[in-house]
């Protein structure tokens, strides 16, 4: 017999919901320890449901790219970074040229 997560996922979600309702009922009945146990069980069943939903060994991260796709993506990113660096260097050169000028040359005489 194999473990089928399709069957157990709704069961885990249902148990989590039932324990949330149990926690609410226990809280209304002024039984804090009982409510705490239900909250802990609801959280545990919810975590279990999320693990069942994502499958064994899978995480929430993106799937890794295949080698050719990854190389192409890296190449595109490098091109964009080079363009940004080139533009930044041009702006820096312009600012340096502007600062190297004499203060009189930078100002325009309004009466001129």
N, CA, C and O of each residue as an XYZ file, in Angstrom:
448
protein
N       0.837     -1.172      0.000
C       0.000      0.000      0.000
C       0.885      1.240      0.000
O       1.811      1.348      0.804
N       0.598      2.175     -0.906
C       1.413      3.383     -1.000
C       0.710      4.554     -0.339
O      -0.513      4.576     -0.196
N       1.513      5.521      0.057
C       0.995      6.734      0.693
C       0.546      7.695     -0.402
O       1.353      8.084     -1.246
N      -0.712      8.077     -0.403
C      -1.249      8.962     -1.424
C      -1.543     10.330     -0.806
O      -2.469     10.490     -0.010
N      -0.730     11.305     -1.195
C      -0.898     12.631     -0.609
C      -2.186     13.297     -1.091
O      -2.705     14.187     -0.416
N      -2.710     12.885     -2.243
C      -3.977     13.452     -2.715
C      -5.118     13.147     -1.759
O      -6.029     13.957     -1.586
N      -5.064     12.009     -1.158
C      -6.110     11.622     -0.203
C      -5.873     12.303      1.143
O      -6.818     12.780      1.771
N      -4.616     12.352      1.589
C      -4.316     12.846      2.925
C      -4.318     14.367      3.028
O      -4.517     14.899      4.121
N      -4.102     15.088      1.918
C      -4.102     16.549      1.978
C      -5.440     17.102      2.475
O      -5.442     17.889      3.422
N      -6.591     16.721      1.873
C      -7.859     17.247      2.396
C      -8.151     16.791      3.824
O      -8.798     17.510      4.585
N      -7.683     15.611      4.187
C      -7.878     15.136      5.562
C      -7.101     16.030      6.526
O      -7.626     16.416      7.571
N      -5.862     16.361      6.186
C      -5.043     17.216      7.048
C      -5.653     18.614      7.162
O      -5.676     19.194      8.248
N      -6.146     19.155      6.046
C      -6.789     20.477      6.086
C      -8.044     20.419      6.957
O      -8.286     21.313      7.768
N      -8.838     19.361      6.783
C     -10.050     19.200      7.585
C      -9.754     19.088      9.069
O     -10.447     19.685      9.892
N      -8.732     18.329      9.410
C      -8.358     18.205     10.821
C      -7.881     19.547     11.385
O      -8.141     19.869     12.544
N      -7.188     20.317     10.561
C      -6.745     21.633     11.004
C      -7.945     22.537     11.281
O      -7.978     23.235     12.295
N      -8.922     22.524     10.388
C     -10.116     23.352     10.561
C     -10.914     22.916     11.788
O     -11.398     23.751     12.552
N     -11.045     21.617     11.968
C     -11.771     21.095     13.136
C     -11.085     21.536     14.429
O     -11.761     21.891     15.395
N      -9.753     21.518     14.457
C      -9.041     21.933     15.661
C      -9.128     23.433     15.894
O      -9.112     23.871     17.044
N      -9.219     24.231     14.839
C      -9.444     25.666     15.021
C     -10.808     25.889     15.667
O     -10.945     26.698     16.585
N     -11.817     25.161     15.179
C     -13.151     25.268     15.777
C     -13.122     24.789     17.224
O     -13.758     25.389     18.090
N     -12.390     23.715     17.487
C     -12.258     23.217     18.862
C     -11.573     24.222     19.760
O     -11.935     24.362     20.929
N     -10.574     24.932     19.220
C      -9.886     25.958     20.003
C     -10.841     27.093     20.344
O     -10.832     27.605     21.463
N     -11.664     27.482     19.377
C     -12.632     28.548     19.632
C     -13.635     28.113     20.699
O     -13.951     28.886     21.604
N     -14.131     26.896     20.598
C     -15.088     26.385     21.579
C     -14.458     26.312     22.969
O     -15.089     26.665     23.966
N     -13.194     25.845     23.025
C     -12.517     25.738     24.327
C     -12.237     27.121     24.910
O     -12.282     27.304     26.127
N     -11.947     28.094     24.047
C     -11.695     29.455     24.538
C     -12.964     30.073     25.094
O     -12.927     30.765     26.111
N     -14.095     29.824     24.428
C     -15.377     30.348     24.916
C     -15.744     29.692     26.243
O     -16.354     30.322     27.107
N     -15.372     28.427     26.399
C     -15.662     27.702     27.631
C     -14.682     28.025     28.751
O     -14.741     27.418     29.820
N     -13.783     28.976     28.515
C     -12.791     29.411     29.495
C     -11.868     28.280     29.918
O     -11.583     28.102     31.102
N     -11.401     27.512     28.928
C     -10.442     26.443     29.183
C      -9.175     26.739     28.367
O      -9.020     26.228     27.258
N      -8.277     27.557     28.913
C      -7.120     27.991     28.123
C      -6.159     26.862     27.743
O      -5.603     26.884     26.644
N      -5.953     25.900     28.600
C      -5.041     24.799     28.280
C      -5.627     23.964     27.144
O      -4.916     23.587     26.212
N      -6.915     23.681     27.227
C      -7.598     22.916     26.190
C      -7.532     23.672     24.858
O      -7.284     23.065     23.816
N      -7.752     24.983     24.884
C      -7.692     25.798     23.667
C      -6.282     25.794     23.088
O      -6.110     25.735     21.871
N      -5.279     25.856     23.951
C      -3.892     25.853     23.494
C      -3.540     24.550     22.795
O      -2.838     24.552     21.784
N      -4.022     23.449     23.327
C      -3.774     22.139     22.708
C      -4.404     22.113     21.314
O      -3.783     21.631     20.366
N      -5.619     22.621     21.182
C      -6.277     22.632     19.876
C      -5.546     23.546     18.888
O      -5.440     23.220     17.706
N      -5.053     24.664     19.359
C      -4.299     25.565     18.474
C      -3.020     24.882     18.000
O      -2.669     24.978     16.824
N      -2.326     24.203     18.892
C      -1.099     23.497     18.519
C      -1.396     22.386     17.507
O      -0.659     22.203     16.538
N      -2.478     21.654     17.744
C      -2.851     20.597     16.802
C      -3.246     21.186     15.441
O      -2.889     20.632     14.401
N      -3.973     22.292     15.444
C      -4.367     22.933     14.186
C      -3.131     23.373     13.410
O      -3.067     23.195     12.194
N      -2.156     23.940     14.099
C      -0.932     24.371     13.429
C      -0.161     23.177     12.873
O       0.354     23.229     11.756
N      -0.084     22.111     13.650
C       0.640     20.923     13.195
C      -0.028     20.299     11.978
O       0.648     19.914     11.024
N      -1.353     20.199     12.006
C      -2.054     19.638     10.850
C      -1.923     20.554      9.629
O      -1.852     20.073      8.499
N      -1.891     21.862      9.852
C      -1.748     22.784      8.727
C      -0.362     22.658      8.083
O      -0.239     22.667      6.859
N       0.670     22.541      8.909
C       2.028     22.354      8.380
C       2.099     21.040      7.609
O       2.697     20.979      6.534
N       1.502     20.008      8.146
C       1.489     18.713      7.463
C       0.765     18.828      6.126
O       1.223     18.267      5.130
N      -0.350     19.540      6.084
C      -1.096     19.713      4.836
C      -0.246     20.448      3.803
O      -0.266     20.098      2.623
N       0.500     21.461      4.237
C       1.345     22.200      3.294
C       2.462     21.320      2.749
O       2.807     21.410      1.571
N       3.017     20.485      3.588
C       4.051     19.562      3.111
C       3.473     18.548      2.118
O       4.120     18.194      1.132
N       2.271     18.094      2.387
C       1.631     17.163      1.457
C       1.340     17.843      0.127
O       1.482     17.229     -0.930
N       0.938     19.090      0.175
C       0.602     19.817     -1.042
C       1.825     20.036     -1.929
O       1.734     19.949     -3.154
N       2.968     20.321     -1.306
C       4.162     20.589     -2.098
C       4.912     19.328     -2.492
O       5.800     19.385     -3.343
N       4.588     18.230     -1.913
C       5.236     16.982     -2.269
C       6.539     16.781     -1.524
O       7.082     17.722     -0.944
N       7.046     15.546     -1.538
C       8.275     15.253     -0.803
C       9.499     15.852     -1.499
O       9.643     15.767     -2.719
N      10.371     16.457     -0.699
C      11.622     16.968     -1.231
C      11.505     18.263     -2.012
O      12.519     18.781     -2.479
N      10.326     18.794     -2.167
C      10.151     20.045     -2.898
C      10.029     21.174     -1.902
O       9.576     20.983     -0.774
N      10.433     22.338     -2.328
C      10.313     23.506     -1.456
C       9.538     24.576     -2.193
O       9.098     24.364     -3.324
N       9.365     25.731     -1.556
C       8.610     26.821     -2.153
C       9.424     27.600     -3.182
O       8.893     28.487     -3.851
N      10.687     27.278     -3.310
C      11.532     28.003     -4.248
C      11.180     27.644     -5.687
O      10.486     26.661     -5.946
N      11.673     28.463     -6.620
C      11.449     28.210     -8.029
C      12.192     26.952     -8.454
O      13.198     26.568     -7.858
N      11.673     26.325     -9.491
C      12.362     25.170    -10.039
C      13.652     25.641    -10.703
O      13.667     26.705    -11.322
N      14.730     24.875    -10.587
C      15.985     25.306    -11.201
C      15.869     25.314    -12.721
O      15.181     24.480    -13.310
N      16.544     26.255    -13.335
C      16.548     26.341    -14.787
C      17.462     25.275    -15.365
O      18.411     24.835    -14.715
N      17.174     24.873    -16.565
C      18.054     23.948    -17.261
C      19.321     24.701    -17.648
O      19.313     25.931    -17.691
N      20.396     23.994    -17.925
C      21.698     24.610    -18.195
C      21.658     25.631    -19.334
O      22.139     26.745    -19.132
N      21.111     25.323    -20.526
C      21.113     26.328    -21.593
C      20.277     27.558    -21.235
O      20.661     28.685    -21.546
N      19.149     27.342    -20.589
C      18.302     28.465    -20.182
C      19.001     29.317    -19.132
O      18.911     30.544    -19.157
N      19.694     28.664    -18.213
C      20.396     29.389    -17.161
C      21.532     30.214    -17.748
O      21.740     31.355    -17.337
N      22.269     29.654    -18.702
C      23.356     30.395    -19.334
C      22.823     31.597    -20.113
O      23.414     32.677    -20.080
N      21.715     31.407    -20.806
C      21.126     32.512    -21.557
C      20.639     33.606    -20.610
O      20.828     34.790    -20.887
N      20.023     33.228    -19.511
C      19.550     34.208    -18.532
C      20.727     34.968    -17.923
O      20.653     36.183    -17.739
N      21.807     34.260    -17.612
C      22.995     34.918    -17.069
C      23.613     35.863    -18.088
O      24.063     36.952    -17.731
N      23.640     35.460    -19.346
C      24.176     36.313    -20.404
C      23.365     37.587    -20.554
O      23.926     38.673    -20.705
N      22.048     37.456    -20.514
C      21.181     38.634    -20.612
C      21.393     39.569    -19.426
O      21.445     40.788    -19.587
N      21.515     38.992    -18.246
C      21.734     39.802    -17.040
C      23.085     40.511    -17.109
O      23.190     41.677    -16.727
N      24.118     39.821    -17.592
C      25.444     40.440    -17.732
C      25.401     41.592    -18.722
O      26.018     42.630    -18.485
N      24.686     41.426    -19.822
C      24.577     42.503    -20.809
C      23.910     43.726    -20.200
O      24.360     44.855    -20.398
N      22.854     43.497    -19.471
C      22.146     44.609    -18.833
C      23.041     45.305    -17.806
O      23.056     46.533    -17.728
N      23.786     44.528    -17.021
C      24.687     45.107    -16.028
C      25.808     45.906    -16.689
O      26.205     46.952    -16.176
N      26.319     45.424    -17.818
C      27.362     46.161    -18.545
C      26.829     47.494    -19.047
O      27.509     48.516    -18.958
N      25.607     47.479    -19.578
C      25.003     48.727    -20.058
C      24.823     49.712    -18.901
O      25.111     50.900    -19.043
N      24.354     49.224    -17.775
C      24.172     50.088    -16.605
C      25.507     50.653    -16.126
O      25.598     51.829    -15.776
N      26.533     49.817    -16.110
C      27.850     50.278    -15.678
C      28.407     51.320    -16.641
O      28.990     52.314    -16.209
N      28.234     51.102    -17.925
C      28.714     52.056    -18.921
C      28.025     53.406    -18.755
O      28.671     54.452    -18.808
N      26.706     53.376    -18.552
C      25.962     54.622    -18.355
C      26.416     55.330    -17.079
O      26.541     56.554    -17.057
N      26.661     54.566    -16.026
C      27.117     55.155    -14.768
C      28.504     55.780    -14.933
O      28.767     56.851    -14.387
N      29.380     55.125    -15.673
C      30.720     55.670    -15.903
C      30.643     56.966    -16.721
O      31.380     57.912    -16.443
N      29.762     57.018    -17.723
C      29.584     58.243    -18.500
C      29.100     59.388    -17.612
O      29.571     60.518    -17.743
N      28.186     59.106    -16.735
C      27.681     60.147    -15.826
C      28.775     60.621    -14.873
O      28.883     61.814    -14.587
N      29.584     59.681    -14.383
C      30.680     60.046    -13.492
C      31.700     60.919    -14.230
O      32.168     61.915    -13.679
N      32.046     60.557    -15.465
C      32.974     61.365    -16.256
C      32.433     62.771    -16.459
O      33.176     63.745    -16.341
N      31.143     62.886    -16.763
C      30.534     64.197    -16.950
C      30.615     65.024    -15.672
O      30.945     66.209    -15.711
N      30.310     64.391    -14.535
C      30.363     65.105    -13.255
C      31.794     65.539    -12.935
O      32.007     66.639    -12.425
N      32.770     64.687    -13.231
C      34.165     65.056    -12.986
C      34.597     66.220    -13.866
O      35.295     67.122    -13.404
N      34.182     66.204    -15.147
C      34.518     67.320    -16.039
C      33.878     68.609    -15.551
O      34.496     69.673    -15.596
N      32.649     68.512    -15.090
C      31.940     69.685    -14.597
C      32.622     70.252    -13.345
O      32.748     71.468    -13.200
N      33.052     69.379    -12.459
C      33.719     69.820    -11.238
C      35.135     70.346    -11.501
O      35.647     71.160    -10.733
N      35.765     69.881    -12.581
C      37.119     70.313    -12.894
C      37.155     71.725    -13.478
O      38.196     72.381    -13.456
N      36.034     72.185    -13.991
C      35.983     73.540    -14.543
C      36.154     74.566    -13.433
O      35.876     74.307    -12.262
N      36.616     75.726    -13.841
C      36.745     76.808    -12.875
C      35.353     77.287    -12.483
O      34.429     77.227    -13.293
N      35.196     77.755    -11.263
C      33.876     78.214    -10.817
C      33.300     79.312    -11.722
O      32.086     79.368    -11.920
N      34.149     80.176    -12.268
C      33.652     81.245    -13.133
C      33.093     80.666    -14.427
O      32.105     81.179    -14.954
N      33.708     79.609    -14.947
C      33.254     79.024    -16.209
C      31.937     78.278    -16.032
O      31.163     78.146    -16.980
N      31.683     77.789    -14.818
C      30.438     77.051    -14.584
C      29.245     77.986    -14.477
O      28.123     77.606    -14.813
N      29.478     79.192    -14.017
C      28.375     80.147    -13.857
C      28.238     80.982    -15.114
O      29.218     81.384    -15.742
N      27.009     81.220    -15.447
C      26.749     82.124    -16.570
C      26.438     83.489    -15.999
O      25.722     83.618    -15.006
N      26.987     84.504    -16.641
C      26.760     85.873    -16.175
C      25.398     86.331    -16.674
O      25.207     86.458    -17.883
N      24.431     86.586    -15.766
C      23.102     86.998    -16.205
C      23.084     88.374    -16.856
O      22.149     88.693    -17.591
N      24.096     89.193    -16.602
C      24.122     90.531    -17.170
C      24.850     90.561    -18.504
O      24.902     91.612    -19.142
N      25.410     89.448    -18.944
C      26.267     89.361    -20.106
C      25.622     89.584    -21.368
O      26.272     89.529    -22.412
